[in-house]
């Protein structure tokens, strides 16, 4: 009997691990931009259109760019956001070095943007769909730990983010992880994206902030700064033509 129980336990463990292994690993890439106050609207529109046109690059699974709906972080005045997804770090690198991407960055973006930051992380258990539905509302959160803290504190913060995910019943999708591209991240090392069906669902979360705050209080002494922005996925370019 004991042998049967052990065998059954090992079998269930094998099934669980196989299920985890079969889930796709998706690389999340998020860029925040601050457009100059004096930038001409026509040039901003051309730049945003150019960014969204990068969906044609083979390695891109999803890409969406547009104005930020709400910036909840007074220390940073970001105005626009890009969110994209890739099958691997190598695909992200191929996108970053693609001539079309470099042209949009240098010719359209550089003249009108005065600040940029980017964070990349791996979403281990992303549920479908990989391409968020137009009209979906995103809440992006970047977290920077106090100076001198290490892996133990990062693990604690990631654990709290995981608990927040479990508390959000109206959530369509959420990914989180540790940034692996520190060069343009301004010291922010942990990020998450929560995706809701629309702004009504996201606003409903804000009407009951205790759900999130109860968990966030567990790590408030660890965090130096937090950036929170809300973004609404626009229609695809092909749909808007």
C-alpha positions as CSV (number, residue, x, y, z in Angstrom):
1,X,0.0,0.0,0.0
2,X,2.8,2.4,0.9
3,X,4.5,1.7,-2.4
4,X,1.3,2.5,-4.3
5,X,0.9,5.8,-2.5
6,X,4.6,6.7,-3.2
7,X,4.1,5.7,-6.9
8,X,0.9,7.8,-7.1
9,X,2.6,10.8,-5.5
10,X,5.6,10.6,-7.9
11,X,3.2,10.2,-10.9
12,X,1.2,13.4,-9.8
13,X,4.5,15.2,-9.4
14,X,5.6,14.1,-12.8
15,X,2.4,15.3,-14.4
16,X,2.7,18.7,-12.7
17,X,6.3,19.2,-13.8
18,X,5.4,18.1,-17.3
19,X,2.6,20.6,-17.4
20,X,4.9,23.4,-16.2
21,X,7.5,22.4,-18.8
22,X,5.0,22.5,-21.6
23,X,3.9,26.1,-20.9
24,X,5.6,28.6,-23.2
25,X,8.2,30.9,-21.9
26,X,7.5,34.4,-23.1
27,X,9.8,37.3,-22.9
28,X,8.1,40.5,-21.9
29,X,9.6,43.8,-23.2
30,X,8.2,47.1,-21.9
31,X,9.5,50.6,-22.8
32,X,8.3,53.9,-21.3
33,X,8.9,57.1,-23.1
34,X,8.6,60.8,-22.2
35,X,7.8,62.9,-25.2
36,X,9.0,66.4,-25.2
37,X,6.4,69.0,-24.4
38,X,7.1,70.9,-27.6
39,X,7.0,67.9,-29.9
40,X,4.7,68.4,-32.9
41,X,1.6,66.2,-32.8
42,X,2.2,65.1,-36.3
43,X,5.7,63.8,-35.5
44,X,4.4,62.0,-32.4
45,X,1.7,60.3,-34.4
46,X,4.2,59.3,-37.1
47,X,6.5,57.8,-34.4
48,X,3.7,55.9,-32.7
49,X,2.6,54.6,-36.1
50,X,6.2,53.5,-36.9
51,X,6.4,51.7,-33.6
52,X,3.2,49.8,-34.2
53,X,4.4,48.9,-37.7
54,X,7.2,46.9,-36.1
55,X,4.8,44.0,-35.7
56,X,5.9,43.0,-39.2
57,X,9.3,41.9,-37.8
58,X,9.3,38.1,-37.8
59,X,10.4,37.6,-34.2
60,X,7.6,39.8,-32.7
61,X,4.7,37.8,-31.3
62,X,2.9,40.9,-30.1
63,X,3.6,44.6,-30.1
64,X,1.5,47.6,-29.0
65,X,2.4,51.2,-28.6
66,X,0.5,54.3,-27.7
67,X,-0.1,57.0,-25.1
68,X,-0.3,56.1,-21.4
69,X,-3.8,56.3,-20.0
70,X,-2.8,57.2,-16.5
71,X,0.6,57.8,-14.9
72,X,0.5,57.2,-11.2
73,X,4.1,58.0,-10.5
74,X,4.8,61.7,-10.0
75,X,8.6,61.2,-10.0
76,X,8.5,60.2,-13.7
77,X,6.5,61.9,-16.3
78,X,6.3,59.2,-18.9
79,X,3.7,59.8,-21.7
80,X,3.9,56.7,-24.0
81,X,4.4,53.0,-23.7
82,X,5.4,50.1,-25.8
83,X,4.7,46.5,-24.8
84,X,5.9,43.5,-26.9
85,X,6.4,39.8,-26.5
86,X,8.9,37.3,-27.9
87,X,9.6,33.6,-27.7
88,X,13.2,34.0,-26.5
89,X,15.9,36.5,-25.5
90,X,17.5,35.8,-28.9
91,X,14.3,36.9,-30.6
92,X,14.2,40.1,-28.5
93,X,17.8,40.8,-29.5
94,X,17.0,40.2,-33.2
95,X,14.1,42.7,-32.9
96,X,16.3,45.3,-31.2
97,X,18.9,45.1,-33.9
98,X,16.5,44.9,-36.8
99,X,17.0,47.8,-39.3
100,X,13.3,48.8,-39.2
101,X,13.5,49.1,-35.4
102,X,16.7,51.1,-35.5
103,X,15.2,53.5,-38.1
104,X,12.1,54.2,-36.0
105,X,14.2,54.7,-32.9
106,X,16.8,57.0,-34.5
107,X,14.8,58.9,-37.1
108,X,11.4,59.1,-35.5
109,X,11.8,58.6,-31.8
110,X,15.1,60.3,-30.8
111,X,14.2,63.8,-32.0
112,X,11.0,63.9,-29.9
113,X,11.7,61.8,-26.8
114,X,13.6,63.2,-23.8
115,X,13.5,60.2,-21.5
116,X,13.3,56.4,-22.1
117,X,13.4,53.4,-19.8
118,X,13.0,49.7,-20.5
119,X,12.5,46.5,-18.6
120,X,12.6,42.9,-19.8
121,X,11.5,39.7,-17.9
122,X,10.5,36.1,-18.6
123,X,6.9,35.1,-18.1
124,X,7.1,31.4,-17.2
125,X,3.4,30.6,-17.0
126,X,1.6,33.0,-19.4
127,X,-1.9,31.9,-20.2
128,X,-3.5,32.6,-23.6
129,X,-3.8,34.8,-25.4
130,X,-0.3,36.0,-26.2
131,X,-1.8,38.9,-28.1
132,X,-3.9,41.0,-25.7
133,X,-7.3,42.0,-27.0
134,X,-7.7,45.6,-28.3
135,X,-9.4,47.6,-25.5
136,X,-7.8,45.6,-22.8
137,X,-6.5,47.6,-19.8
138,X,-3.0,47.1,-18.6
139,X,-1.5,48.0,-15.3
140,X,2.3,48.1,-15.5
141,X,4.3,48.2,-12.2
142,X,8.1,48.6,-12.0
143,X,9.8,48.2,-8.6
144,X,13.2,49.4,-7.4
145,X,14.6,47.9,-4.2
146,X,16.5,49.8,-1.6
147,X,20.2,50.0,-2.3
148,X,22.3,47.1,-1.0
149,X,19.5,44.5,-1.0
150,X,19.9,41.2,-2.7
151,X,18.3,38.0,-3.9
152,X,16.5,37.2,-0.7
153,X,14.6,40.5,-0.8
154,X,13.9,40.2,-4.5
155,X,12.4,36.7,-3.8
156,X,10.2,38.3,-1.1
157,X,8.9,40.9,-3.4
158,X,8.2,38.4,-6.2
159,X,6.3,36.3,-3.6
160,X,4.1,39.2,-2.7
161,X,3.4,39.9,-6.4
162,X,2.4,36.3,-6.8
163,X,0.0,36.6,-3.8
164,X,-1.5,39.8,-5.4
165,X,-2.1,37.8,-8.6
166,X,-4.0,35.2,-6.7
167,X,-6.2,37.8,-5.0
168,X,-7.3,39.5,-8.3
169,X,-10.4,37.6,-9.4
170,X,-11.3,40.0,-12.3
171,X,-7.8,39.5,-13.8
172,X,-7.5,38.2,-17.4
173,X,-3.8,37.7,-17.3
174,X,-0.7,38.7,-15.2
175,X,3.0,38.1,-15.6
176,X,5.9,39.2,-13.4
177,X,9.6,38.6,-13.1
178,X,13.1,40.0,-12.5
179,X,14.5,42.3,-15.1
180,X,17.4,40.8,-17.1
181,X,18.3,44.0,-19.0
182,X,19.6,46.6,-16.5
183,X,21.1,49.0,-18.9
184,X,18.0,51.2,-19.4
185,X,16.0,50.2,-16.3
186,X,17.1,53.1,-14.0
187,X,17.7,50.5,-11.3
188,X,14.2,49.0,-11.4
189,X,14.7,45.2,-11.1
190,X,11.2,43.7,-10.8
191,X,8.2,44.3,-13.0
192,X,4.7,43.1,-13.6
193,X,1.8,43.5,-16.1
194,X,-1.8,42.9,-15.0
195,X,-4.3,42.8,-17.9
196,X,-8.0,43.4,-17.5
197,X,-10.8,43.1,-20.0
198,X,-11.2,46.9,-20.0
199,X,-11.0,50.0,-17.9
200,X,-14.2,49.2,-16.0
201,X,-12.6,46.1,-14.5
202,X,-9.4,48.0,-13.7
203,X,-11.4,50.9,-12.1
204,X,-13.3,48.3,-10.0
205,X,-9.9,47.2,-8.6
206,X,-9.1,50.8,-7.6
207,X,-12.5,51.1,-5.8
208,X,-11.3,48.3,-3.4
209,X,-7.6,49.1,-3.0
210,X,-7.3,47.2,0.3
211,X,-7.0,43.9,-1.6
212,X,-3.7,45.0,-3.1
213,X,-2.5,47.2,-0.3
214,X,-2.6,44.4,2.3
215,X,0.0,42.5,0.3
216,X,2.0,45.6,-0.7
217,X,2.5,46.6,2.9
218,X,4.5,43.4,3.4
219,X,7.4,44.8,1.3
220,X,7.0,48.6,1.6
221,X,10.2,48.8,3.7
222,X,12.1,47.0,1.0
223,X,11.1,49.2,-2.0
224,X,12.9,52.4,-2.8
225,X,10.5,53.5,-5.6
226,X,7.6,52.1,-7.6
227,X,6.3,53.2,-11.0
228,X,2.7,52.4,-11.9
229,X,1.1,53.3,-15.2
230,X,-2.2,52.3,-16.9
231,X,-2.4,51.7,-20.6
232,X,-5.2,50.7,-22.9
233,X,-4.4,48.4,-25.9
234,X,-5.3,50.3,-29.1
235,X,-6.8,48.7,-32.2
236,X,-4.3,47.1,-34.5
237,X,-3.1,49.3,-37.4
238,X,-4.7,47.0,-39.9
239,X,-8.1,47.3,-38.1
240,X,-7.9,51.0,-38.0
241,X,-7.2,51.5,-41.7
